[in-house]
């Protein structure tokens, strides 16, 4: 089934309504422009004989992985041991990072053509009542790990403070910056050595 582009229709509508500014801004050679990147979940994030998102690649694409730790009834020590011990010899797309991160599935993703990989969703939510001290180091350790890929996106930028939202505002990046859990500059860390005492 062929679906025509809406751009010519919008240009024509703008001309009819004498919306010159709109017409000028939309009247471009859209067929020759590069699109925004598309995003698919990487092949190793799926299960049950998954299709390879590489097969759908037509233009620039990045592959997305979500890594959550709030499942499995793990405590503070297990959370830190897990994320920090992934900080060992991470090889991704032929590069060896000095910060020592190991996410073996990323090498598998690259072998399937699923690269670059970003961590498109992660949070500080736990299954236990985490202390502020723990959340501070937990935020920093995850950020340290996830900055080693092609990028990361924290799961929520801003959540309203309201009765209906409950304590979810504590889980947004804006609140975490105000509380000092995250640095204002997303490329910076509070402590680049947060994992030193957890690495075995």
Rosetta blueprint (number, residue, H / E / L):
1 X L
2 X L
3 X L
4 X L
5 X L
6 X H
7 X H
8 X H
9 X H
10 X H
11 X H
12 X H
13 X H
14 X H
15 X H
16 X H
17 X L
18 X L
19 X L
20 X H
21 X H
22 X H
23 X H
24 X H
25 X H
26 X H
27 X L
28 X L
29 X L
30 X H
31 X H
32 X H
33 X L
34 X L
35 X L
36 X L
37 X L
38 X E
39 X E
40 X E
41 X E
42 X L
43 X H
44 X H
45 X H
46 X L
47 X L
48 X L
49 X L
50 X L
51 X L
52 X L
53 X H
54 X H
55 X H
56 X H
57 X L
58 X L
59 X L
60 X L
61 X E
62 X E
63 X E
64 X E
65 X E
66 X E
67 X L
68 X L
69 X L
70 X L
71 X L
72 X L
73 X L
74 X L
75 X L
76 X H
77 X H
78 X H
79 X H
80 X H
81 X H
82 X H
83 X H
84 X H
85 X H
86 X L
87 X L
88 X L
89 X L
90 X L
91 X E
92 X E
93 X L
94 X L
95 X E
96 X E
97 X L
98 X L
99 X L
100 X L
101 X L
102 X L
103 X L
104 X H
105 X H
106 X H
107 X H
108 X H
109 X H
110 X H
111 X H
112 X L
113 X L
114 X L
115 X L
116 X L
117 X E
118 X E
119 X E
120 X E
121 X E
122 X E
123 X L
124 X L
125 X L
126 X L
127 X L
128 X L
129 X L
130 X L
131 X L
132 X H
133 X H
134 X H
135 X H
136 X H
137 X H
138 X H
139 X H
140 X H
141 X H
142 X H
143 X H
144 X H
145 X H
146 X H
147 X L
148 X L
149 X L
150 X L
151 X L
152 X E
153 X E
154 X E
155 X L
156 X L
157 X L
158 X L
159 X L
160 X L
161 X L
162 X L
163 X L
164 X L
165 X L
166 X L
167 X L
168 X H
169 X H
170 X H
171 X H
172 X L
173 X H
174 X H
175 X H
176 X H
177 X H
178 X H
179 X L
180 X L
181 X L
182 X L
183 X L
184 X L
185 X L
186 X L
187 X L
188 X L
189 X L
190 X L
191 X L
192 X L
193 X L
194 X L
195 X L
196 X L
197 X L
198 X L
199 X L
200 X L
